[in-house]
Amino acid sequence: MPSLNLQRNSEVFFSTIDIAGGAAATAMTHNNTWKLEVLAGFALTSGAATTDITSLESGTTPDRSQARFNTAINPVDWNFQTYLRPTGVELYGGFTSTNAKTSSTGNVKPVADWFMWQSMITATKPASGTEERSGWATGGKLATTTVVTSAGKAATATNFSTAQENHIYFKLDNVIYQVGNATINQATVDAGIEEIATTTWAGFGTDMKELTGATRDKAISVFGGTLNAGTTATANSNAAVVDATSKAQSYHPYGSMNVAGTISTNAFIKNRLSAIEFHHKSTAAASDEKFTFPVTALSFDYNNNITYLTPEELSTLNTPIGQFTGTRAVSGSASMYLKTGDLESAGFLRNVSQDARTSSAQTSNANLIIGGTTAPYVAFQMDAVQFEFPTLATEDVISMSVAFVAQEPTASRGDGGEVTIFAAKA
C-alpha cells in the first residue's frame, strides 16, 4: 500500500545547481546548496490559465455545450516561513583567521538565510556554482546600493531588470519537487512581541517538476531519505572547517555556522526585546528630534514586484518566457502604546500630523531593531522615510500605529539606498 507523505517529514533546500536540468549530485556542495528550516504552512502551486468556449443559440433544442482549454502555464507560486537567526559571521578574516567573527570560507554571512536576502536584493548569485559569493559586508550588513568587490564580499547591485534565478527543492517526505529558475519576490519580517522573529518568503518559478528515477536518487543522495531501490541514504549536511574537508556532495545546514573553525548554533531572536528609533523634523528648518520607544508590534517588507511574460499563441500550451522586476518597494509598520511626552509616541504623533510638507522623507529616518540593541539582533536602517499619519486605537490602553515607506536618500538617488540590513549574534 502506498505510504502517505507527511508535512512533518518535509524539508526545503535552496541551490544554484539544477538537478532536473542534468547536474550531477556531486555538483551540490555546502558552498552552493543550503537547507532552510521552514515552519509549518509552506506552499507551492502550479496552475494554468484557462479559456471557456460556450455557445448560446435560440430554439427549443439549442446547443448548450461548453469547452475548456488550458492556454498557458502560470509561473509557480511558492512561499514559506523561516526563523530569522543571526550566525555571528560578521567579519572577513580568511581561512586561518582566529577572529571569532569570521567564517572558514572567508565570507561574511551574518544570518542563516543570508543567501535568500542576497538573492532578493542583489544581482549577485550566492555561489558561482563551486564557491560562495557573499554580498554581505564586514559589520554584517547588506545595502540596497551598488557596492564594489572587497575582502570577503562580492560586488552587488540592486538596480537590476531581471531577478536572480536559482532552484528550490521541496522534499515532501518521499516526493521531491524542484521549482526551476526560482526568483525571490518578497520578504516580510514579523516581530510580534510574543513570538520569535520570522521571515516569510514568497516568490515564483518558471516550472515545477517532480524528480523521479535517476534525478530523484541524485537529490536523495544529498538531502537524505529513501532511494528508489528502497535503501536509505544519509543526509550529507556539512559545515566544514575548511573546504578541503568537505564531502563530495553536501549542503549547508541552517541551524549552525562555522565561526573561526568552531561549529556554533545560530541564535533565535526574542521579539520582546525589540526596539525602534524614529527621527523626524516637524518642519524642514526645525532641529532633528529622535523618538525611541517600546513597541507592541513591528514589521518590515521588501518587494521586488516581479512580473512574468507569457506568449498567447493559439493551439499551444504557452509557458513563461521570462520575468522583469518592478518598483523596489521597502516599507514597514510599528505599533506602540500612546505615551505622553515630547519625545514619546504622543510627541511623534503630533510631529507627523502637524507637518504641512507633502514630503518629509529626506529629513526623516527609521531604524527597526529586531531583538533589541544588544545582540542577537537584526536591524533595518532606512535613511529616508515617509511616515503616514499615525492612527489611534481606543482599547483599554490607548495605542498607536504608523506605517512608512523607505525612499532613496538624496546622496544615493538613482542607486538605491532605501535600506541597510545589520545583523549580529551575541
C-alpha positions as CSV (number, residue, x, y, z in Angstrom):
1,M,0.0,0.0,0.0
2,P,1.5,3.4,-1.0
3,S,2.6,5.4,2.0
4,L,1.3,8.9,2.9
5,N,3.7,11.8,2.7
6,L,3.7,14.0,5.8
7,Q,4.4,17.7,6.2
8,R,6.2,16.9,9.4
9,N,8.8,15.0,7.4
10,S,9.3,17.6,4.7
11,E,12.4,19.7,4.0
12,V,13.2,22.6,1.8
13,F,16.6,23.3,0.1
14,F,17.9,26.3,-2.0
15,S,20.6,25.8,-4.6
16,T,22.3,27.3,-7.6
17,I,22.5,23.7,-9.0
18,D,19.9,22.4,-11.4
19,I,19.4,18.7,-10.8
20,A,16.4,18.4,-13.1
21,G,18.5,20.1,-15.8
22,G,21.0,17.3,-15.6
23,A,23.5,18.4,-13.0
24,A,25.3,15.6,-11.1
25,A,24.7,15.0,-7.4
26,T,28.4,15.7,-6.8
27,A,27.8,19.3,-8.1
28,M,25.9,20.0,-4.9
29,T,28.2,21.2,-2.1
30,H,27.8,23.2,1.1
31,N,29.1,26.2,-0.9
32,N,26.1,26.2,-3.4
33,T,23.3,24.4,-1.6
34,W,21.7,25.4,1.7
35,K,18.9,24.0,3.8
36,L,16.0,26.1,5.0
37,E,14.4,25.2,8.3
38,V,10.8,26.1,7.3
39,L,7.8,26.3,9.6
40,A,4.5,24.5,9.0
41,G,2.3,26.0,6.4
42,F,4.6,26.3,3.4
43,A,3.1,26.1,-0.1
44,L,3.9,25.7,-3.7
45,T,1.3,25.8,-6.5
46,S,1.5,25.4,-10.3
47,G,-1.7,26.4,-12.1
48,A,-2.9,27.1,-15.6
49,A,-4.7,29.9,-17.3
50,T,-7.9,28.6,-19.0
51,T,-10.4,29.8,-21.6
52,D,-14.0,28.6,-21.7
53,I,-15.8,28.5,-25.1
54,T,-19.6,28.5,-24.8
55,S,-22.4,28.5,-27.3
56,L,-25.8,30.4,-26.9
57,E,-28.5,29.6,-29.5
58,S,-32.2,30.2,-29.8
59,G,-34.8,27.5,-30.5
60,T,-36.3,24.6,-28.5
61,T,-33.2,22.4,-28.8
62,P,-30.2,24.8,-28.6
63,D,-26.6,23.8,-28.5
64,R,-25.7,24.3,-24.8
65,S,-22.2,22.9,-24.9
66,Q,-19.1,24.2,-23.3
67,A,-15.4,23.6,-24.0
68,R,-12.5,24.5,-21.7
69,F,-8.9,24.9,-22.9
70,N,-5.7,25.3,-20.9
71,T,-4.0,28.2,-22.6
72,A,-0.9,28.8,-20.5
73,I,1.0,27.5,-17.6
74,N,1.3,30.2,-14.9
75,P,4.5,30.9,-13.0
76,V,4.9,28.7,-10.0
77,D,3.9,30.4,-6.7
78,W,5.8,29.4,-3.6
79,N,6.1,30.7,0.0
80,F,7.4,29.6,3.3
81,Q,8.4,31.0,6.7
82,T,11.8,30.7,8.5
83,Y,13.1,32.0,11.7
84,L,15.4,35.0,11.4
85,R,18.6,33.7,13.0
86,P,22.0,35.6,13.3
87,T,25.1,33.5,12.8
88,G,27.9,35.6,14.2
89,V,29.8,35.6,10.9
90,E,30.1,39.4,10.6
91,L,33.7,40.0,9.5
92,Y,36.1,38.8,6.9
93,G,39.2,37.2,8.1
94,G,40.3,34.4,5.7
95,F,40.8,30.7,6.2
96,T,43.3,30.9,9.0
97,S,41.9,33.8,11.0
98,T,41.3,33.4,14.7
99,N,38.9,36.3,14.8
100,A,35.8,35.0,16.5
101,K,33.5,36.8,14.0
102,T,34.9,35.2,10.8
103,S,33.9,32.2,8.8
104,S,36.0,29.4,7.5
105,T,35.2,30.2,3.9
106,G,36.3,33.8,4.3
107,N,32.8,35.2,3.5
108,V,30.6,37.4,5.6
109,K,27.3,35.5,6.3
110,P,25.6,37.2,9.3
111,V,22.2,35.5,9.1
112,A,21.3,31.8,8.5
113,D,19.4,32.8,5.3
114,W,21.9,35.3,4.0
115,F,21.7,33.7,0.6
116,M,17.9,34.4,0.4
117,W,18.4,38.1,1.3
118,Q,21.2,38.4,-1.2
119,S,19.2,36.6,-4.0
120,M,16.3,39.0,-3.4
121,I,18.2,42.3,-3.0
122,T,21.2,41.9,-5.4
123,A,22.0,40.7,-8.8
124,T,24.9,38.6,-7.4
125,K,24.2,34.8,-7.1
126,P,25.2,33.4,-3.7
127,A,27.5,30.9,-5.4
128,S,29.5,30.8,-8.6
129,G,28.5,27.1,-8.8
130,T,31.5,25.9,-6.9
131,E,32.1,28.6,-4.2
132,E,30.2,31.1,-2.2
133,R,30.0,34.7,-3.3
134,S,28.5,36.6,-0.3
135,G,27.5,40.1,-1.0
136,W,27.3,40.9,2.8
137,A,30.0,43.3,4.0
138,T,32.1,43.4,7.2
139,G,29.9,44.5,10.0
140,G,27.2,42.1,8.9
141,K,25.5,44.5,6.6
142,L,23.7,44.3,3.2
143,A,22.6,47.6,1.5
144,T,20.3,48.4,-1.5
145,T,23.1,50.2,-3.3
146,T,25.8,49.3,-5.8
147,V,28.9,48.1,-3.9
148,V,32.2,47.0,-5.4
149,T,34.1,43.9,-4.6
150,S,36.2,44.0,-1.4
151,A,37.8,41.5,1.0
152,G,35.3,38.8,1.9
153,K,32.4,40.0,-0.2
154,A,31.3,40.0,-3.9
155,A,30.2,43.1,-5.8
156,T,26.5,43.8,-5.6
157,A,23.9,45.9,-7.5
158,T,20.3,46.3,-6.7
159,N,19.0,48.2,-9.8
160,F,18.6,45.0,-11.9
161,S,15.9,44.5,-14.6
162,T,15.6,40.7,-14.1
163,A,15.8,38.9,-10.7
164,Q,18.3,36.1,-9.9
165,E,17.1,32.7,-10.9
166,N,18.1,29.7,-8.7
167,H,16.4,26.5,-7.7
168,I,14.3,25.5,-4.7
169,Y,13.8,21.8,-3.8
170,F,10.7,20.8,-1.8
171,K,11.3,17.4,-0.3
172,L,7.7,16.5,0.7
173,D,8.6,13.4,2.7
174,N,9.3,10.9,-0.1
175,V,8.3,13.1,-3.1
176,I,10.7,15.8,-4.4
177,Y,9.6,18.8,-6.4
178,Q,12.1,21.2,-8.0
179,V,10.9,24.8,-8.6
180,G,13.1,25.7,-11.5
181,N,14.5,29.2,-12.1
182,A,13.1,30.4,-8.8
183,T,13.0,34.1,-8.1
184,I,12.6,35.7,-4.7
185,N,10.0,38.3,-4.9
186,Q,9.2,39.3,-1.3
187,A,10.3,39.0,2.3
188,T,8.2,40.1,5.2
189,V,9.8,40.2,8.7
190,D,7.3,39.9,11.6
191,A,8.2,40.8,15.1
192,G,5.2,40.3,17.3
193,I,6.4,40.7,20.9
194,E,5.0,37.3,22.0
195,E,6.9,35.5,19.1
196,I,10.3,34.6,17.8
197,A,11.4,36.7,14.8
198,T,10.4,35.2,11.5
199,T,10.7,36.0,7.8
200,T,8.0,35.0,5.3
201,W,9.5,34.4,1.9
202,A,7.5,34.4,-1.3
203,G,8.4,34.1,-5.0
204,F,8.0,32.4,-8.3
205,G,9.5,29.9,-10.7
206,T,9.1,29.0,-14.3
207,D,8.2,25.4,-13.7
208,M,7.6,22.7,-11.0
209,K,9.0,19.3,-11.8
210,E,8.8,16.1,-9.8
211,L,12.2,14.4,-9.6
212,T,11.8,10.8,-10.5
213,G,14.2,7.9,-11.4
214,A,17.8,8.8,-11.5
215,T,17.3,12.5,-10.8
216,R,15.4,11.7,-7.6
217,D,18.2,9.4,-6.4
218,K,20.7,12.3,-7.1
219,A,18.7,14.6,-4.8
220,I,18.1,11.9,-2.1
221,S,21.9,11.2,-2.0
222,V,22.4,14.8,-0.9
223,F,19.2,15.5,1.1
224,G,18.8,12.1,2.6
225,G,15.8,9.7,2.5
226,T,14.7,6.5,0.8
227,L,16.3,5.8,-2.6
228,N,14.3,4.3,-5.4
229,A,15.7,0.9,-4.6
230,G,14.3,1.1,-1.1
231,T,17.6,1.6,0.7
232,T,18.2,4.6,2.9
233,A,20.7,7.4,2.1
234,T,22.1,9.6,5.0
235,A,21.8,13.3,4.5
236,N,25.1,15.0,3.7
237,S,24.9,18.1,5.9
238,N,28.3,19.9,6.1
239,A,29.6,23.0,7.8
240,A,33.2,22.1,7.2
241,V,36.1,23.9,8.9
242,V,37.8,24.3,5.6
243,D,36.8,23.4,2.1
244,A,39.4,20.6,1.9
245,T,37.3,18.6,4.4
246,S,34.0,19.0,2.5
247,K,32.1,15.9,1.4
248,A,31.8,15.1,-2.3
249,Q,28.1,16.0,-2.2
250,S,26.5,18.0,0.6
251,Y,24.5,21.0,1.7
252,H,25.0,23.6,4.4
253,P,22.7,23.2,7.4
254,Y,20.5,26.1,8.6
255,G,20.8,25.9,12.3
256,S,24.6,26.0,12.6
257,M,27.5,28.0,11.2
258,N,31.3,27.7,11.2
259,V,32.8,30.7,13.1
260,A,36.6,30.8,13.2
261,G,36.8,27.0,12.9
262,T,34.1,26.3,15.6
263,I,30.7,25.0,14.7
264,S,28.1,27.0,16.7
265,T,24.3,27.2,16.8
266,N,22.6,30.1,15.2
267,A,20.7,32.4,17.6
268,F,17.0,32.8,17.8
269,I,15.7,36.4,18.2
270,K,13.3,37.2,21.1
271,N,10.9,39.9,19.8
272,R,10.0,41.1,23.3
273,L,13.4,42.9,23.3
274,S,12.9,44.7,20.0
275,A,13.3,48.5,19.8
276,I,12.6,51.2,17.3
277,E,14.2,54.6,16.6
278,F,12.4,57.3,14.6
279,H,13.9,60.6,13.5
280,H,11.5,63.3,12.3
281,K,11.6,67.1,11.9
282,S,8.3,68.9,12.3
283,T,9.4,71.4,9.6
284,A,12.4,71.5,7.2
285,A,14.0,74.2,9.4
286,A,13.4,72.5,12.7
287,S,16.0,70.6,14.7
288,D,16.1,66.9,14.4
289,E,14.1,65.0,17.0
290,K,14.8,61.4,18.0
291,F,12.0,59.2,19.2
292,T,12.8,55.9,20.9
293,F,10.0,53.9,22.5
294,P,9.0,50.3,23.2
295,V,6.7,48.7,20.6
296,T,3.9,46.2,20.7
297,A,4.5,45.0,17.1
298,L,7.0,45.6,14.3
299,S,7.0,44.6,10.6
300,F,9.3,45.1,7.6
301,D,8.5,44.3,4.0
302,Y,10.7,44.2,0.9
303,N,9.0,43.6,-2.5
304,N,10.6,43.3,-6.0
305,N,7.1,43.4,-7.7
306,I,8.2,40.7,-10.3
307,T,6.0,40.1,-13.3
308,Y,6.3,37.3,-15.9
309,L,5.9,37.4,-19.7
310,T,3.9,34.5,-21.3
311,P,3.1,34.2,-25.0
312,E,-0.5,33.8,-26.2
313,E,-0.1,31.6,-29.2
314,L,-3.1,29.6,-30.4
315,S,-3.2,25.8,-30.2
316,T,-0.2,25.8,-27.8
317,L,0.1,25.4,-24.1
318,N,2.1,28.6,-23.5
319,T,4.8,28.8,-20.8
320,P,6.5,31.8,-19.2
321,I,9.5,33.0,-21.2
322,G,11.0,35.5,-18.7
323,Q,10.5,37.9,-15.9
324,F,11.1,41.5,-15.0
325,T,11.4,43.4,-11.7
326,G,9.1,46.2,-10.9
327,T,9.4,49.0,-8.4
328,R,11.6,48.2,-5.4
329,A,9.1,48.7,-2.5
330,V,10.5,48.9,1.0
331,S,8.0,49.5,3.8
332,G,7.3,48.8,7.4
333,S,4.9,49.5,10.3
334,A,5.1,49.8,14.1
335,S,2.5,49.7,16.9
336,M,3.1,51.1,20.3
337,Y,1.2,52.5,23.4
338,L,0.3,56.2,23.3
339,K,2.5,57.8,25.9
340,T,2.6,61.4,27.0
341,G,5.8,63.4,26.3
342,D,7.5,65.4,23.6
343,L,9.9,62.6,22.7
344,E,7.4,59.8,23.4
345,S,4.8,58.4,21.0
346,A,2.3,61.3,21.6
347,G,5.1,63.7,20.6
348,F,5.8,61.7,17.5
349,L,2.1,61.7,16.5
350,R,2.0,65.5,17.0
351,N,5.1,66.0,14.9
352,V,3.9,64.0,11.9
353,S,0.3,65.1,11.9
354,Q,1.3,68.8,12.1
355,D,3.9,68.6,9.4
356,A,2.5,70.5,6.4
357,R,5.0,69.3,3.9
358,T,3.9,66.9,1.2
359,S,7.2,65.0,1.6
360,S,9.4,64.9,4.6
361,A,11.3,61.7,3.7
362,Q,14.7,63.4,3.3
363,T,14.6,64.7,6.9
364,S,13.1,61.5,8.5
365,N,14.6,58.1,9.1
366,A,13.7,54.8,10.9
367,N,15.7,52.0,12.4
368,L,13.8,48.8,13.2
369,I,16.0,46.8,15.7
370,I,14.5,43.3,15.8
371,G,15.7,41.7,19.1
372,G,16.9,45.0,20.7
373,T,20.1,46.9,20.8
374,T,22.1,44.1,22.4
375,A,23.0,41.1,20.2
376,P,21.4,38.9,18.9
377,Y,19.5,41.3,16.7
378,V,18.8,42.2,13.0
379,A,18.3,45.9,12.3
380,F,16.7,47.5,9.2
381,Q,18.1,51.1,8.9
382,M,16.1,53.3,6.5
383,D,17.7,56.7,6.0
384,A,14.9,58.4,4.1
385,V,11.4,57.5,5.3
386,Q,7.9,59.0,4.5
387,F,5.7,58.4,7.5
388,E,1.9,58.1,7.1
389,F,-0.3,59.8,9.6
390,P,-0.4,57.6,12.7
391,T,-3.7,56.1,13.7
392,L,-5.1,55.6,17.2
393,A,-6.9,52.5,18.6
394,T,-9.1,53.2,21.6
395,E,-8.7,50.0,23.6
396,D,-8.2,49.5,27.3
397,V,-4.8,51.0,26.8
398,I,-4.8,53.6,24.0
399,S,-2.4,52.5,21.3
400,M,-1.0,54.0,18.1
401,S,0.2,52.5,14.8
402,V,2.2,54.1,12.0
403,A,3.2,52.8,8.5
404,F,6.1,54.2,6.5
405,V,7.8,53.8,3.1
406,A,11.5,53.9,2.6
407,Q,12.9,56.0,-0.2
408,E,16.3,56.7,-1.8
409,P,18.3,59.3,0.2
410,T,19.4,62.3,-1.8
411,A,23.0,61.2,-1.6
412,S,22.3,57.9,-3.4
413,R,19.3,58.8,-5.6
414,G,19.2,56.6,-8.7
415,D,21.4,54.0,-7.0
416,G,19.0,52.7,-4.3
417,G,19.9,53.0,-0.6
418,E,16.4,52.5,0.8
419,V,17.6,50.1,3.5
420,T,20.7,48.7,5.1
421,I,20.4,45.4,7.0
422,F,22.7,44.9,10.0
423,A,22.9,41.5,11.9
424,A,24.8,40.5,15.0
425,K,24.9,37.4,17.2
426,A,25.8,37.5,20.9
